[in-house]
Amino acid sequence: MKNFIILTVLLAVITGCSAKNENAGHSKEAWNYKEGYIIAKEDRRILVVRNTDVKDIKKKSVQQILDEVRPDAIWIEVKNQADYDSFAVGDKVSVTIDGVVNQSYPAQTSAAKEIV
């Protein structure tokens, strides 16, 4: 019984020490979804992330970026077609959120006002 307890404690210590840090390289503060870079556009939505380098947007796939920035990504529905058309992948944007943020990954919401 004593060996079982020692083995269990040892296993817990080893597992805890080797756990992957999911937020390596990311700020520990919660992201308010108000500012980031566009990494994709589709169906009047823009995919915005934080904690990425603009150069990476051109070098990496959307999925690679999403894997690296997790959980800091959000699809934002742009209500105004002219605003949507004016955005390009790589643009830095500031957003005012309209209502609830669906906490899927990437998160999803609508923009309340013009996005700049």
All heavy atoms as an XYZ file, in Angstrom:
910
protein
N       0.830     -1.187      0.000
C       0.000      0.000      0.000
C       0.876      1.254      0.000
O       0.571      2.229     -0.683
C      -0.931     -0.052      1.233
C      -1.847      1.111      1.329
S      -3.045      1.058     -0.027
C      -4.084      2.351      0.421
N       1.972      1.207      0.788
C       2.882      2.345      0.870
C       3.509      2.625     -0.496
O       3.637      3.781     -0.918
C       3.951      2.076      1.919
C       4.882      3.235      2.158
C       5.864      2.909      3.253
C       6.823      4.056      3.452
N       7.803      3.758      4.481
N       3.898      1.570     -1.206
C       4.482      1.733     -2.545
C       3.476      2.332     -3.519
O       3.835      3.120     -4.385
C       4.980      0.388     -3.080
C       6.227     -0.091     -2.354
O       6.910      0.693     -1.721
N       6.488     -1.380     -2.434
N       2.211      1.954     -3.390
C       1.172      2.494     -4.255
C       1.023      4.002     -4.043
O       0.903      4.769     -5.005
C      -0.166      1.779     -3.992
C      -1.297      2.336     -4.793
C      -1.397      2.068     -6.155
C      -2.258      3.152     -4.205
C      -2.428      2.592     -6.906
C      -3.287      3.682     -4.955
C      -3.382      3.395     -6.303
N       1.041      4.447     -2.803
C       0.923      5.878     -2.497
C       2.130      6.634     -3.037
O       1.977      7.684     -3.659
C       0.752      6.104     -0.972
C      -0.596      5.533     -0.510
C       0.859      7.586     -0.624
C      -0.780      5.513      0.984
N       3.322      6.099     -2.847
C       4.531      6.750     -3.348
C       4.493      6.824     -4.878
O       4.804      7.857     -5.457
C       5.799      5.994     -2.865
C       5.951      6.180     -1.350
C       7.046      6.486     -3.597
C       7.032      5.334     -0.727
N       4.083      5.745     -5.513
C       3.992      5.717     -6.969
C       2.960      6.735     -7.478
O       3.212      7.450     -8.443
C       3.621      4.308     -7.450
C       3.497      4.125     -8.959
C       4.818      4.451     -9.653
C       3.074      2.710     -9.287
N       1.831      6.835     -6.782
C       0.789      7.792     -7.177
C       1.288      9.223     -7.043
O       1.093     10.047     -7.945
C      -0.482      7.593     -6.321
O      -0.924      6.241     -6.459
C      -1.586      8.543     -6.742
N       1.948      9.542     -5.939
C       2.492     10.894     -5.731
C       3.563     11.187     -6.770
O       3.586     12.277     -7.357
C       3.044     11.056     -4.294
C       3.819     12.354     -4.144
C       1.913     10.983     -3.279
N       4.442     10.248     -7.031
C       5.496     10.427     -8.019
C       4.905     10.658     -9.405
O       5.349     11.550    -10.136
C       6.420      9.207     -8.033
C       7.626      9.262     -8.973
C       8.508     10.453     -8.632
C       8.422      7.981     -8.878
N       3.894      9.891     -9.766
C       3.240     10.062    -11.059
C       2.587     11.447    -11.168
O       2.691     12.108    -12.196
C       2.192      8.967    -11.263
C       1.458      8.970    -12.609
C       2.457      8.808    -13.751
C       0.428      7.861    -12.656
N       1.954     11.908    -10.105
C       1.321     13.236    -10.110
C       2.369     14.330    -10.275
O       2.151     15.303    -11.014
C       0.526     13.447     -8.830
N       3.511     14.188     -9.622
C       4.575     15.194     -9.734
C       5.142     15.213    -11.156
O       5.323     16.278    -11.739
C       5.696     14.927     -8.696
C       6.911     15.787     -8.970
C       5.173     15.174     -7.288
N       5.404     14.054    -11.702
C       5.957     13.974    -13.060
C       4.971     14.551    -14.067
O       5.349     15.323    -14.947
C       6.322     12.515    -13.416
C       7.514     12.052    -12.589
C       6.612     12.380    -14.905
C       7.810     10.577    -12.707
N       3.710     14.209    -13.958
C       2.691     14.715    -14.875
C       2.565     16.225    -14.758
O       2.508     16.931    -15.760
C       1.327     14.058    -14.591
O       1.475     12.653    -14.709
C       0.281     14.544    -15.566
N       2.550     16.745    -13.553
C       2.439     18.191    -13.344
C       3.630     18.945    -13.890
O       3.484     20.018    -14.477
N       4.816     18.417    -13.744
C       6.022     19.088    -14.222
C       6.138     19.069    -15.739
O       6.768     19.935    -16.327
C       7.271     18.447    -13.613
S       7.425     18.732    -11.845
N       5.548     18.064    -16.372
C       5.683     17.968    -17.818
C       4.484     18.539    -18.565
O       4.449     18.498    -19.780
C       5.874     16.507    -18.229
O       4.710     15.769    -17.923
N       3.500     19.079    -17.844
C       2.302     19.620    -18.506
C       2.688     20.772    -19.415
O       3.495     21.620    -19.073
C       1.287     20.089    -17.463
N       2.084     20.782    -20.586
C       2.344     21.827    -21.576
C       1.662     23.108    -21.130
O       0.501     23.100    -20.765
C       1.796     21.383    -22.932
C       1.993     22.386    -24.024
C       1.399     21.870    -25.313
C       1.473     22.918    -26.386
N       0.793     22.498    -27.591
N       2.377     24.228    -21.214
C       1.792     25.525    -20.897
C       1.024     25.998    -22.118
O       1.606     26.382    -23.107
C       2.889     26.530    -20.516
C       2.332     27.879    -20.143
O       1.129     28.114    -20.245
N       3.201     28.765    -19.714
N      -0.315     25.987    -22.042
C      -1.149     26.335    -23.188
C      -1.027     27.793    -23.586
O      -1.336     28.166    -24.693
C      -2.622     26.016    -22.875
C      -2.906     24.550    -22.744
C      -2.735     23.806    -24.052
O      -2.987     24.383    -25.112
O      -2.320     22.637    -24.005
N      -0.595     28.658    -22.684
C      -0.526     30.083    -22.984
C       0.905     30.585    -23.108
O       1.172     31.749    -22.866
C      -1.277     30.888    -21.910
C      -2.766     30.645    -21.978
O      -3.317     30.530    -23.064
N      -3.414     30.559    -20.836
N       1.812     29.720    -23.477
C       3.205     30.134    -23.611
C       3.311     31.276    -24.600
O       2.796     31.212    -25.705
C       4.064     28.949    -24.070
N       3.958     32.355    -24.192
C       4.154     33.481    -25.080
C       2.976     34.432    -25.125
O       3.007     35.413    -25.831
N       1.915     34.151    -24.401
C       0.729     34.997    -24.414
C       0.618     35.765    -23.107
O       1.042     35.308    -22.061
C      -0.545     34.161    -24.594
C      -0.599     33.470    -25.910
N      -0.954     34.117    -27.057
C      -0.334     32.197    -26.272
C      -0.919     33.275    -28.064
N      -0.537     32.105    -27.612
N      -0.006     36.889    -23.176
C      -0.300     37.681    -22.004
C      -1.299     36.916    -21.154
O      -2.206     36.279    -21.663
C      -0.891     39.032    -22.433
O      -1.397     39.711    -21.330
N      -1.161     36.977    -19.820
C      -2.076     36.277    -18.941
C      -3.394     37.022    -18.773
O      -4.353     36.462    -18.296
C      -1.429     36.044    -17.583
C      -0.292     35.047    -17.658
C       0.242     34.718    -16.311
C       1.376     33.734    -16.477
N       1.733     33.072    -15.269
N      -3.439     38.289    -19.142
C      -4.689     39.025    -19.011
C      -5.685     38.565    -20.067
O      -5.328     38.181    -21.168
C      -4.463     40.530    -19.114
C      -4.169     41.018    -20.510
C      -3.920     42.502    -20.575
O      -2.988     42.964    -19.911
O      -4.657     43.179    -21.300
N      -6.953     38.599    -19.695
C      -7.999     38.189    -20.624
C      -8.091     39.185    -21.775
O      -7.955     40.388    -21.575
C      -9.336     38.101    -19.895
N      -8.327     38.675    -22.953
C      -8.457     39.517    -24.137
C      -9.887     40.009    -24.210
O     -10.834     39.233    -24.104
C      -8.099     38.702    -25.369
C      -8.098     39.454    -26.657
C      -7.714     40.741    -26.858
C      -8.489     38.959    -27.935
N      -7.824     41.078    -28.192
C      -8.308     40.003    -28.873
C      -8.965     37.740    -28.392
C      -8.580     39.851    -30.223
C      -9.228     37.590    -29.729
C      -9.037     38.631    -30.638
N     -10.071     41.291    -24.442
C     -11.417     41.854    -24.501
C     -11.967     41.882    -25.924
O     -13.027     42.456    -26.163
C     -11.449     43.258    -23.894
C     -10.549     44.221    -24.637
O     -10.055     43.943    -25.723
N     -10.319     45.367    -24.046
N     -11.279     41.283    -26.869
C     -11.693     41.178    -28.269
C     -11.790     42.522    -28.976
O     -12.377     42.614    -30.036
C     -13.050     40.461    -28.408
C     -13.098     39.101    -27.805
C     -13.886     38.850    -26.702
C     -12.363     38.061    -28.335
C     -13.941     37.582    -26.139
C     -12.409     36.798    -27.788
C     -13.203     36.565    -26.685
O     -13.253     35.314    -26.138
N     -11.242     43.577    -28.414
C     -11.418     44.898    -29.002
C     -10.343     45.287    -29.997
O     -10.525     46.239    -30.739
C     -11.516     45.950    -27.897
C     -12.796     45.806    -27.105
C     -12.960     46.914    -26.134
C     -14.267     46.735    -25.382
N     -14.470     47.770    -24.409
N      -9.225     44.587    -30.024
C      -8.168     44.982    -30.940
C      -7.378     43.761    -31.378
O      -7.098     42.880    -30.564
C      -7.251     45.996    -30.262
C      -6.315     46.689    -31.229
C      -5.605     47.854    -30.566
O      -6.203     48.926    -30.476
O      -4.465     47.650    -30.146
N      -7.028     43.723    -32.648
C      -6.240     42.611    -33.154
C      -6.013     42.731    -34.645
O      -6.271     43.778    -35.243
N      -5.525     41.650    -35.243
C      -5.204     41.611    -36.667
C      -6.147     40.670    -37.390
O      -6.451     39.580    -36.899
C      -3.766     41.134    -36.883
C      -2.743     42.126    -36.413
C      -2.199     42.033    -35.144
C      -2.333     43.167    -37.239
C      -1.257     42.961    -34.705
C      -1.396     44.088    -36.809
C      -0.862     43.980    -35.538
O       0.051     44.903    -35.113
N      -6.556     41.062    -38.574
C      -7.400     40.208    -39.407
C      -6.517     39.144    -40.054
O      -5.525     39.472    -40.704
C      -8.113     41.031    -40.501
C      -9.037     42.074    -39.864
C      -8.889     40.106    -41.445
C      -9.640     43.041    -40.872
N      -6.901     37.868    -39.872
C      -6.134     36.795    -40.513
C      -6.952     36.083    -41.583
O      -6.400     35.292    -42.347
C      -5.559     35.779    -39.504
C      -6.659     35.022    -38.775
C      -4.609     36.466    -38.532
C      -6.153     33.794    -38.017
N      -8.267     36.340    -41.640
C      -9.111     35.728    -42.675
C     -10.410     36.518    -42.810
O     -10.823     37.200    -41.875
C      -9.423     34.270    -42.334
N     -11.028     36.400    -43.991
C     -12.327     37.013    -44.280
C     -13.185     35.983    -44.998
O     -12.695     35.280    -45.875
C     -12.165     38.213    -45.217
C     -11.489     39.414    -44.656
C     -11.307     40.508    -45.706
C     -12.594     40.950    -46.337
N     -12.461     42.035    -47.303
N     -14.481     35.911    -44.621
C     -15.424     35.072    -45.364
C     -16.846     35.379    -44.913
O     -17.089     35.624    -43.734
C     -15.140     33.582    -45.202
C     -15.341     33.039    -43.812
C     -15.035     31.563    -43.700
O     -14.055     31.091    -44.268
O     -15.811     30.888    -43.004
N     -17.765     35.393    -45.855
C     -19.194     35.568    -45.578
C     -19.495     36.747    -44.657
O     -20.224     36.603    -43.688
C     -19.782     34.283    -44.973
C     -19.611     33.087    -45.882
O     -19.699     33.277    -47.115
O     -19.380     31.978    -45.378
N     -18.925     37.918    -44.975
C     -19.094     39.152    -44.194
C     -18.658     38.996    -42.741
O     -19.182     39.639    -41.838
C     -20.533     39.647    -44.273
C     -20.768     40.290    -45.618
C     -21.957     41.128    -45.771
N     -22.360     41.899    -44.625
C     -23.529     42.496    -44.536
N     -24.384     42.404    -45.524
N     -23.846     43.192    -43.485
N     -17.681     38.138    -42.529
C     -17.066     37.991    -41.206
C     -15.570     38.157    -41.364
O     -14.996     37.793    -42.394
C     -17.340     36.609    -40.601
C     -18.779     36.292    -40.409
C     -18.998     34.967    -39.701
N     -18.221     33.880    -40.301
C     -17.918     32.750    -39.667
N     -18.314     32.528    -38.436
N     -17.217     31.819    -40.261
N     -14.952     38.692    -40.305
C     -13.490     38.774    -40.267
C     -13.007     37.966    -39.072
O     -13.659     37.940    -38.021
C     -12.995     40.244    -40.191
C     -13.596     40.976    -38.995
C     -13.272     40.969    -41.492
C     -13.038     42.385    -38.769
N     -11.891     37.287    -39.240
C     -11.288     36.513    -38.159
C     -10.154     37.339    -37.588
O      -9.180     37.637    -38.282
C     -10.781     35.168    -38.685
C     -10.142     34.227    -37.669
C     -11.057     33.956    -36.467
C      -9.747     32.922    -38.346
N     -10.297     37.756    -36.335
C      -9.354     38.653    -35.682
C      -8.631     37.899    -34.566
O      -9.255     37.163    -33.802
C     -10.088     39.892    -35.102
C      -9.128     40.812    -34.377
C     -10.820     40.644    -36.209
N      -7.308     38.096    -34.486
C      -6.498     37.478    -33.434
C      -5.605     38.525    -32.789
O      -5.352     39.580    -33.359
C      -5.613     36.329    -33.969
C      -6.457     35.239    -34.591
C      -4.584     36.832    -34.956
N      -5.128     38.219    -31.616
C      -4.097     39.048    -31.003
C      -2.870     38.172    -30.801
O      -2.903     36.965    -31.031
C      -4.562     39.671    -29.692
C      -4.570     38.716    -28.519
C      -4.730     39.477    -27.230
N      -4.662     38.532    -26.114
C      -4.590     38.901    -24.872
N      -4.582     40.164    -24.547
N      -4.522     38.005    -23.918
N      -1.780     38.787    -30.381
C      -0.537     38.060    -30.108
C       0.000     37.331    -31.338
O       0.381     36.172    -31.277
C      -0.705     37.064    -28.954
C      -0.906     37.751    -27.643
O      -0.396     38.846    -27.412
N      -1.667     37.141    -26.754
N      -0.006     38.035    -32.446
C       0.612     37.476    -33.644
C       1.412     38.578    -34.323
O       1.173     39.756    -34.086
C      -0.435     36.877    -34.609
O       0.250     36.096    -35.590
C      -1.246     37.937    -35.298
N       2.351     38.202    -35.117
C       3.164     39.143    -35.867
C       2.575     39.260    -37.267
O       2.194     38.255    -37.868
C       4.605     38.603    -35.945
C       5.584     39.594    -36.523
O       5.196     40.379    -37.412
O       6.737     39.578    -36.103
N       2.471     40.475    -37.772
C       1.900     40.684    -39.101
C       2.639     39.846    -40.145
O       2.032     39.330    -41.083
C       1.922     42.184    -39.472
C       1.380     42.408    -40.865
C       1.121     42.995    -38.476
N       3.929     39.677    -39.990
C       4.707     38.868    -40.945
C       4.230     37.417    -40.947
O       4.232     36.764    -41.984
C       6.185     38.916    -40.579
C       6.809     40.285    -40.709
C       8.234     40.279    -40.199
C       8.763     41.687    -40.052
N      10.016     41.739    -39.326
N       3.800     36.907    -39.767
C       3.331     35.524    -39.684
C       2.055     35.308    -40.477
O       1.809     34.219    -40.984
C       3.078     35.124    -38.224
C       4.367     34.914    -37.453
O       5.435     34.784    -38.090
O       4.308     34.886    -36.208
N       1.230     36.343    -40.594
C      -0.031     36.220    -41.312
C       0.216     35.853    -42.772
O      -0.535     35.088    -43.363
C      -0.858     37.517    -41.185
C      -1.254     37.733    -39.717
C      -2.087     37.492    -42.074
C      -1.869     39.082    -39.427
N       1.288     36.370    -43.331
C       1.598     36.076    -44.733
C       2.357     34.765    -44.905
O       2.318     34.163    -45.968
C       2.387     37.230    -45.338
C       1.563     38.500    -45.402
C       2.325     39.654    -45.963
C       1.443     40.890    -45.950
N       2.100     42.082    -46.385
N       3.042     34.313    -43.860
C       3.879     33.120    -43.956
C       3.170     31.840    -43.530
O       3.559     30.758    -43.938
C       5.112     33.273    -43.063
C       6.075     34.340    -43.508
C       7.240     34.389    -42.547
C       8.181     35.522    -42.843
N       9.247     35.629    -41.852
N       2.148     31.960    -42.672
C       1.531     30.774    -42.077
C       0.082     30.631    -42.520
O      -0.564     31.602    -42.900
C       1.591     30.873    -40.556
C       3.006     30.897    -40.025
C       3.030     31.002    -38.522
C       4.478     31.031    -38.019
N       4.518     31.181    -36.575
N      -0.417     29.409    -42.388
C      -1.831     29.170    -42.694
C      -2.684     29.703    -41.552
O      -2.199     29.918    -40.437
C      -2.094     27.672    -42.873
O      -2.020     27.015    -41.618
N      -3.959     29.904    -41.832
C      -4.885     30.354    -40.797
C      -4.882     29.356    -39.645
O      -4.844     29.744    -38.476
C      -6.307     30.539    -41.382
C      -7.329     30.763    -40.281
C      -6.325     31.689    -42.374
N      -4.901     28.062    -39.952
C      -4.925     27.051    -38.897
C      -3.659     27.106    -38.034
O      -3.738     26.963    -36.812
C      -5.103     25.646    -39.476
C      -5.353     24.605    -38.402
C      -6.575     24.900    -37.561
O      -7.657     25.116    -38.093
N      -6.420     24.920    -36.250
N      -2.503     27.320    -38.636
C      -1.270     27.428    -37.853
C      -1.354     28.616    -36.890
O      -0.972     28.494    -35.731
C      -0.063     27.613    -38.771
C       0.349     26.360    -39.502
C       1.447     26.642    -40.519
O       1.369     27.611    -41.287
N       2.456     25.789    -40.538
N      -1.855     29.739    -37.375
C      -1.982     30.915    -36.514
C      -2.975     30.640    -35.392
O      -2.709     30.955    -34.225
C      -2.388     32.155    -37.330
C      -1.277     32.533    -38.314
C      -2.706     33.336    -36.400
C      -1.662     33.585    -39.330
N      -4.119     30.042    -35.726
C      -5.110     29.729    -34.699
C      -4.542     28.813    -33.628
O      -4.820     28.987    -32.438
C      -6.356     29.095    -35.324
C      -7.256     30.025    -36.117
C      -8.371     29.246    -36.802
C      -7.825     31.125    -35.239
N      -3.752     27.825    -34.033
C      -3.124     26.921    -33.064
C      -2.169     27.669    -32.140
O      -2.080     27.365    -30.955
C      -2.376     25.796    -33.783
C      -3.307     24.819    -34.476
O      -4.523     24.811    -34.166
O      -2.824     24.068    -35.350
N      -1.466     28.656    -32.682
C      -0.481     29.400    -31.900
C      -1.109     30.428    -30.955
O      -0.578     30.669    -29.881
C       0.504     30.111    -32.827
C       1.418     29.172    -33.557
C       2.291     29.863    -34.583
O       2.255     31.097    -34.692
O       3.019     29.152    -35.302
N      -2.205     31.050    -31.362
C      -2.776     32.140    -30.559
C      -3.888     31.681    -29.623
O      -4.406     32.484    -28.851
C      -3.305     33.304    -31.439
C      -2.199     33.866    -32.303
C      -4.502     32.899    -32.248
N      -4.261     30.433    -29.697
C      -5.367     29.916    -28.888
C      -5.270     30.407    -27.461
O      -4.220     30.292    -26.888
C      -5.365     28.387    -28.931
C      -6.592     27.786    -28.304
C      -6.598     26.268    -28.435
N      -7.890     25.781    -28.051
C      -8.785     25.290    -28.885
N      -8.499     25.178    -30.146
N      -9.943     24.877    -28.445
N      -6.258     30.980    -26.865
C      -7.660     31.107    -27.256
C      -8.007     32.476    -27.848
O      -9.172     32.837    -27.912
C      -8.385     30.937    -25.934
C      -7.485     31.637    -24.956
C      -6.080     31.339    -25.455
N      -7.025     33.240    -28.251
C      -7.219     34.644    -28.637
C      -7.579     34.831    -30.104
O      -6.831     35.418    -30.879
C      -5.967     35.458    -28.305
C      -5.692     35.463    -26.816
O      -6.633     35.289    -26.037
O      -4.532     35.648    -26.424
N      -8.767     34.348    -30.491
C      -9.258     34.504    -31.862
C     -10.775     34.649    -31.823
O     -11.441     34.042    -30.983
C      -8.873     33.291    -32.706
N     -11.301     35.461    -32.743
C     -12.743     35.661    -32.778
C     -13.202     35.987    -34.197
O     -12.552     36.752    -34.901
C     -13.171     36.787    -31.805
C     -14.701     36.894    -31.730
C     -12.542     38.115    -32.172
C     -15.202     37.751    -30.587
N     -14.297     35.359    -34.602
C     -14.972     35.716    -35.845
C     -15.924     36.846    -35.519
O     -16.725     36.739    -34.591
C     -15.786     34.550    -36.405
C     -15.002     33.550    -37.184
C     -14.677     32.285    -36.802
C     -14.476     33.722    -38.501
N     -13.968     31.666    -37.805
C     -13.833     32.521    -38.850
C     -14.476     34.782    -39.414
C     -13.204     32.338    -40.075
C     -13.843     34.605    -40.632
C     -13.221     33.387    -40.958
N     -15.870     37.925    -36.294
C     -16.734     39.080    -36.069
C     -17.546     39.340    -37.326
O     -16.992     39.559    -38.401
C     -15.908     40.324    -35.699
C     -15.094     40.052    -34.431
C     -16.816     41.540    -35.532
C     -14.079     41.111    -34.118
N     -18.867     39.315    -37.168
C     -19.758     39.622    -38.287
C     -19.759     41.129    -38.493
O     -19.968     41.902    -37.562
C     -21.174     39.158    -37.979
C     -22.150     39.463    -39.084
C     -23.579     39.114    -38.707
O     -23.818     38.579    -37.618
O     -24.455     39.404    -39.530
N     -19.499     41.546    -39.721
C     -19.476     42.966    -40.066
C     -20.800     43.286    -40.756
O     -21.089     42.756    -41.822
C     -18.280     43.298    -40.990
C     -18.259     44.782    -41.316
C     -16.970     42.866    -40.338
N     -21.596     44.124    -40.132
C     -22.942     44.399    -40.647
C     -22.932     45.252    -41.912
O     -23.766     45.079    -42.779
C     -23.766     45.071    -39.556
C     -23.995     44.150    -38.377
C     -24.751     44.830    -37.270
C     -24.907     43.880    -36.097
N     -25.555     44.490    -34.968
N     -21.988     46.147    -42.038
C     -21.941     47.063    -43.164
C     -21.047     46.483    -44.261
O     -19.850     46.284    -44.057
C     -21.412     48.416    -42.683
C     -21.403     49.461    -43.766
O     -20.935     49.233    -44.874
N     -21.913     50.633    -43.437
N     -21.617     46.228    -45.433
C     -20.858     45.620    -46.539
C     -19.674     46.479    -46.962
O     -18.597     45.967    -47.270
C     -21.767     45.356    -47.744
C     -21.083     44.645    -48.889
C     -20.685     43.218    -48.561
O     -21.449     42.481    -47.943
N     -19.491     42.814    -48.964
N     -19.853     47.813    -46.966
C     -18.751     48.701    -47.360
C     -17.588     48.577    -46.388
O     -16.420     48.581    -46.798
C     -19.236     50.152    -47.435
N     -17.888     48.463    -45.095
C     -16.824     48.265    -44.106
C     -16.106     46.943    -44.370
O     -14.883     46.873    -44.378
C     -17.381     48.260    -42.678
C     -17.806     49.623    -42.195
O     -17.375     50.636    -42.786
O     -18.564     49.674    -41.211
N     -16.893     45.875    -44.573
C     -16.312     44.558    -44.830
C     -15.384     44.597    -46.044
O     -14.266     44.081    -45.995
C     -17.422     43.533    -45.041
C     -16.910     42.164    -45.397
C     -16.383     41.319    -44.419
C     -16.914     41.715    -46.709
C     -15.892     40.065    -44.745
C     -16.433     40.464    -47.043
C     -15.917     39.642    -46.063
O     -15.412     38.413    -46.385
N     -15.836     45.238    -47.113
C     -15.045     45.304    -48.334
C     -13.753     46.099    -48.158
O     -12.779     45.868    -48.871
C     -15.867     45.927    -49.471
C     -17.012     45.023    -49.915
O     -16.968     43.805    -49.634
O     -17.960     45.558    -50.525
N     -13.742     47.021    -47.215
C     -12.561     47.864    -47.028
C     -11.448     47.174    -46.238
O     -10.318     47.642    -46.228
C     -12.948     49.173    -46.331
O     -13.280     48.944    -44.977
N     -11.750     46.058    -45.588
C     -10.744     45.360    -44.788
C      -9.919     44.405    -45.628
O     -10.419     43.816    -46.578
C     -11.389     44.572    -43.649
C     -12.115     45.430    -42.666
C     -13.433     45.186    -42.356
C     -11.476     46.485    -42.052
C     -14.103     45.974    -41.458
C     -12.137     47.285    -41.150
C     -13.461     47.031    -40.853
N      -8.660     44.244    -45.219
C      -7.780     43.280    -45.873
C      -7.111     42.426    -44.809
O      -6.911     42.859    -43.669
C      -6.720     44.014    -46.693
N      -6.774     41.208    -45.176
C      -6.020     40.344    -44.276
C      -4.715     41.053    -43.926
O      -4.040     41.598    -44.798
C      -5.759     38.973    -44.940
C      -4.789     38.146    -44.116
C      -7.074     38.236    -45.146
N      -4.394     41.100    -42.643
C      -3.197     41.778    -42.157
C      -3.495     43.126    -41.515
O      -2.657     43.665    -40.801
N      -4.702     43.668    -41.750
C      -5.071     44.954    -41.143
C      -5.211     44.819    -39.630
O      -5.750     43.823    -39.141
C      -6.416     45.458    -41.688
C      -6.341     45.980    -43.102
O      -5.225     46.108    -43.637
O      -7.423     46.259    -43.672
N      -4.767     45.850    -38.919
C      -5.007     45.934    -37.484
C      -6.332     46.666    -37.307
O      -6.555     47.700    -37.926
C      -3.885     46.681    -36.765
C      -4.057     46.674    -35.263
C      -2.849     47.256    -34.560
C      -3.024     47.089    -33.055
N      -1.856     47.552    -32.333
N      -7.229     46.121    -36.460
C      -8.544     46.707    -36.282
C      -8.879     46.885    -34.806
O      -8.365     46.167    -33.948
C      -9.647     45.841    -36.948
C      -9.510     45.847    -38.451
C      -9.644     44.427    -36.415
N      -9.756     47.849    -34.553
C     -10.364     48.055    -33.236
C     -11.850     47.815    -33.408
O     -12.455     48.313    -34.358
C     -10.124     49.475    -32.740
O      -8.752     49.672    -32.504
N     -12.453     47.074    -32.489
C     -13.827     46.612    -32.647
C     -14.655     46.962    -31.426
O     -14.178     46.868    -30.299
C     -13.851     45.073    -32.825
C     -15.252     44.562    -33.020
C     -12.947     44.639    -33.953
N     -15.916     47.341    -31.658
C     -16.889     47.456    -30.578
C     -17.836     46.271    -30.734
O     -18.474     46.114    -31.780
C     -17.675     48.776    -30.671
O     -16.742     49.857    -30.611
C     -18.670     48.897    -29.541
N     -17.918     45.438    -29.715
C     -18.705     44.206    -29.763
C     -20.182     44.514    -29.528
O     -20.533     45.329    -28.692
C     -18.201     43.207    -28.692
C     -16.737     42.856    -28.916
C     -19.070     41.960    -28.642
C     -16.432     42.188    -30.217
N     -21.057     43.826    -30.267
C     -22.505     43.975    -30.131
C     -23.061     42.718    -29.476
O     -23.177     41.680    -30.110
C     -23.133     44.184    -31.511
C     -24.637     44.385    -31.439
O     -25.136     44.786    -30.374
O     -25.311     44.158    -32.454
N     -23.392     42.812    -28.205
C     -24.049     41.693    -27.531
C     -23.100     40.629    -27.029
O     -21.978     40.891    -26.630
N     -23.561     39.411    -27.112
C     -22.906     38.260    -26.511
C     -21.778     37.736    -27.388
O     -21.861     37.772    -28.606
C     -23.947     37.130    -26.297
C     -23.310     35.895    -25.691
C     -25.088     37.623    -25.440
N     -20.728     37.226    -26.747
C     -19.635     36.559    -27.454
C     -19.804     35.059    -27.245
O     -19.784     34.576    -26.118
C     -18.259     37.027    -26.921
C     -17.144     36.229    -27.576
C     -18.080     38.514    -27.141
N     -19.996     34.330    -28.340
C     -20.080     32.883    -28.301
C     -18.676     32.367    -28.019
O     -17.748     32.628    -28.774
C     -20.600     32.361    -29.641
C     -20.613     30.864    -29.742
O     -19.855     30.163    -29.076
N     -21.469     30.351    -30.603
N     -18.495     31.619    -26.954
C     -17.173     31.193    -26.509
C     -16.667     29.922    -27.180
O     -15.888     29.187    -26.606
C     -17.168     31.026    -24.987
C     -17.370     32.319    -24.237
C     -16.250     33.320    -24.505
O     -15.078     32.990    -24.503
N     -16.622     34.563    -24.754
N     -17.078     29.662    -28.401
C     -16.499     28.561    -29.174
C     -15.056     28.943    -29.492
O     -14.588     29.995    -29.098
C     -17.301     28.359    -30.468
O     -17.266     29.542    -31.245
N     -14.343     28.094    -30.205
C     -13.020     28.505    -30.672
C     -12.952     28.333    -32.175
O     -13.119     27.226    -32.656
C     -11.882     27.721    -30.030
C     -10.559     28.316    -30.461
C     -10.141     29.523    -29.949
C      -9.784     27.721    -31.446
C      -8.966     30.120    -30.376
C      -8.601     28.302    -31.876
C      -8.199     29.488    -31.332
O      -7.041     30.084    -31.753
N     -12.709     29.399    -32.908
C     -12.646     30.781    -32.446
C     -14.008     31.258    -31.943
O     -15.047     30.773    -32.395
C     -12.242     31.574    -33.669
C     -11.750     30.588    -34.685
C     -12.397     29.280    -34.327
N     -13.977     32.223    -31.036
C     -15.200     32.828    -30.530
C     -15.937     33.491    -31.688
O     -15.353     33.712    -32.754
C     -14.861     33.846    -29.442
N     -17.214     33.851    -31.477
C     -18.003     34.474    -32.537
C     -18.883     35.568    -31.947
O     -19.416     35.412    -30.858
C     -18.905     33.444    -33.218
C     -18.131     32.325    -33.849
C     -19.050     31.250    -34.405
O     -20.055     31.559    -35.025
N     -18.696     30.002    -34.171
N     -19.031     36.669    -32.682
C     -19.884     37.777    -32.265
C     -20.174     38.674    -33.458
O     -19.770     38.385    -34.570
C     -19.243     38.578    -31.119
O     -20.230     39.424    -30.520
C     -18.058     39.399    -31.591
N     -20.869     39.779    -33.188
C     -21.141     40.794    -34.206
C     -20.521     42.108    -33.757
O     -20.387     42.371    -32.561
C     -22.653     41.012    -34.364
O     -23.255     39.862    -34.847
N     -20.189     42.944    -34.727
C     -19.661     44.257    -34.420
C     -20.832     45.227    -34.264
O     -21.769     45.209    -35.058
C     -18.732     44.736    -35.529
N     -20.772     46.072    -33.240
C     -21.870     47.004    -32.968
C     -21.802     48.214    -33.870
O     -22.809     48.746    -34.293
C     -21.822     47.450    -31.508
N     -20.627     48.691    -34.147
C     -20.439     49.921    -34.911
C     -19.403     49.661    -35.991
O     -18.927     48.555    -36.160
C     -19.930     51.042    -33.987
C     -20.876     51.379    -32.868
C     -20.278     52.463    -32.004
C     -21.202     52.781    -30.836
N     -20.633     53.760    -29.957
N     -19.044     50.730    -36.644
C     -17.980     50.614    -37.635
C     -16.706     50.111    -36.957
O     -16.413     50.469    -35.829
C     -17.690     51.959    -38.290
C     -18.838     52.440    -39.128
C     -18.527     53.787    -39.747
O     -17.964     54.635    -39.055
O     -18.852     53.963    -40.915
N     -15.971     49.332    -37.675
C     -14.697     48.823    -37.192
C     -13.613     49.700    -37.800
O     -13.655     50.003    -38.987
C     -14.496     47.354    -37.607
C     -15.651     46.507    -37.075
C     -13.166     46.831    -37.110
C     -15.669     45.119    -37.629
N     -12.663     50.104    -36.983
C     -11.582     50.947    -37.487
C     -10.257     50.262    -37.324
O     -10.077     49.407    -36.538
C     -11.558     52.328    -36.785
C     -12.767     53.114    -37.205
C     -11.498     52.185    -35.302
